[in-house]
Amino acid sequence: MASCTTPESETSVQTRAVETTVTGIDEKYLYTERDEFTSETNKVEINNLPRFCGYTQLKAFFNRYKLTPIKIKIVRSRPKESFAFATFQTTEERQLALDRVNGQVLKGHSLILKPARPRSDPIIAKQPPRSVGPSLPTLSKAEQTALMLRAVTPLWEVSYQEQLGRKLAELRGSLDRIQKQLITSTDHHTQYCPLDDVIASPLTTGYRNKNEFTCGTDLDGKRCIGFRLGAYKEGSLSVAPPHDCVHIPNDVLRLVEMCNQFILSSKLQVFDPRDHSGNWKQITVRSNQEQEHMVIIQLHTQGLGRDEVKEECESMCQYLYLHAGSDLKITSVYSQLSESINIGGRTGEMELLRGDKRLREKLLGVDFSISPNAFFQVNTQAAELLYDVIRQNVPPAEHTVLLDLCCGAGTIGLCLAKHVDKVIGIEINLEAVEDAKYNAKQNGIVNAEFVL
């Protein structure tokens, strides 16, 4: 196993932060100087947008001028006013957008484009003045746990029945707003579809079959794998262990604790989102109803040799299998290494270190095999109820074609294939399409096709 080293102390973090000020750049914007992608650079602000302008329309408008923004965000500031931000891959492309699109007319509105200033780093912005000195919140373990639970499961303090009521009221409010917008824009008094009561999940604890855990430090500066106490944009970095999260299966909590024990003595540091230093980033566990588990280890190489980082992944893999015992079923361990943060925050390719390539699951009598990145409903038993509701509403016509958009591993389409003439699944993720085709073949389903 890896040799033991002392985790980076709070003092060293402060020293590193002070040293960055010698560049003459405001600390709140130092992240834009890193040699990696962030959507806050190469960004333009678009004003005087038409009242009803969506993402697709704005993207098509840029495409008309041979421009391809990699991110578009539309902001509705007031009911009749909106503006947008568009991010481009390079500074040159941003300048082309300013030159070509500024002053062009969209739906009778002459667009006004200007360079957009990046947002300040919320962690730095929320730090106290340096003259005040370091100030960490003094919270009890119970208070830390409560913060973490509110961040991960915001309704944990109310009964399940009250949760259902709140969600139903929120959905009804959303439909009311949509109806008012339709009336305003079309002058037709359109009635939205009937809204039924929420169907309760048959399982309300230990149900989540995919869990992503952050590698970081707790409020005492000790390495920890769990969940953040709050969002980064709120100035929160500290991590708390997930032991009190009732939606996570007990076996998964055991696995996380094993991973936590390993990184405590690892020679590699945990990843620090303030300056993107460190290596250990995330541990993901995917599970099925048979309580079999796929573990995905995500690390940043940070200039170290890939072989050196991969060796640490393999050491964790061996550690997990050695300490799991006969009652904790690990079916596979993957590693995912990245050398930089690139467009969209995507990381490196998955590499199977040990075990099966896919995780097996059964849904409404159909067998599914799930790859590490493939989408699958996180509450399997609730998904079965949902798909049965869809089945009840599928017209039993002889030539019905079911179009499954964003189909993932093909779960909806394949579960309903025997009730329709044909299923066509459409998905943007190649790995998910391959899973869907594989699942159709292993179940002998011949009336389904999946396209990228």
ZIVENUR-V922279 format. One line per field, one symbol per residue. ss: DSSP state (H for helix, E for strand, - for the rest). phi: phi as a letter, one per 30 degrees, with the letter a starting at -180 (. if undefined). burial: 1 if it has 24 or more other C-alpha atoms within 12 Angstrom, else 0. Layout:
# ZIVENUR-V922279
ss = ???
phi = ???
burial = ???
This chain:
# ZIVENUR-V922279
ss = ---------HHHHHHHHHHHHHH---HHHHHHH---------EEEEE-------HHHHHHHHHH------EEEEEEEE--EEEEEEE---HHHHHHHHHHH---EE--EE-EEEE------HHHH---------------HHHHHHHHHHHH-------HHHHHHHHHHHHHHHHHHHHHHHHHHH---------------------E-EEEEEEEE-----EEEEEE---HHH----EE-------E-HHHHHHHHHHHHHHH-----E-E----E--EEEEEEEE----EEEEEEEEE-----HHHHHHHHHHHHHHHHHHH----EEEEEEEEEE----HHH----EEEEEE---EEEEE--EEEEE--------EHHHHHHHHHHHHHH-------EEEEE-----HHHHHHHHH--EEEEE---HHHHHHHHHHHHH-----EEEE-
phi = .dddbdeedddddddddddddddiceedcdddcddadbddchcbccciddecbceddddddddechbbdcabbcccdbecbabbbbccdbddddddddddcejdcbhicddccaecdddddddddcddedddidbcecbdeddddddddddcbecddcddddeddddddddddddddddddddddcicddcddecdddddddbcbicdcbbccdcabddcideaclbddadedcicbdcbdcecdddcddddddddddddddddcddcdddcddbicibdcaccbcbbddhcbccbccbcdhiddeddddddddddedddddcdidcccccabccbcbcadceiidcdddbddajddbccacbhicdbccdecddaedcdddddddddddedcdddddcdccccdhdhdidddddcedcbdacbcbbdcdddddddddddddcicccbbbbc
burial = 00000011000000001000000000111111000111111111111111111000011011000010111111100000001111111100110111001101010000111111010111110010000000000000000111111011100100000000000000000000000000000000000000000010001001111111111111111111111111000001111111111011111111111111111111111111111111111111111110111111111111000000111111111111100100011111111111111000001001111100111111110111111111111111111111100000010000001111011111111111111111111110101111111111001010111110
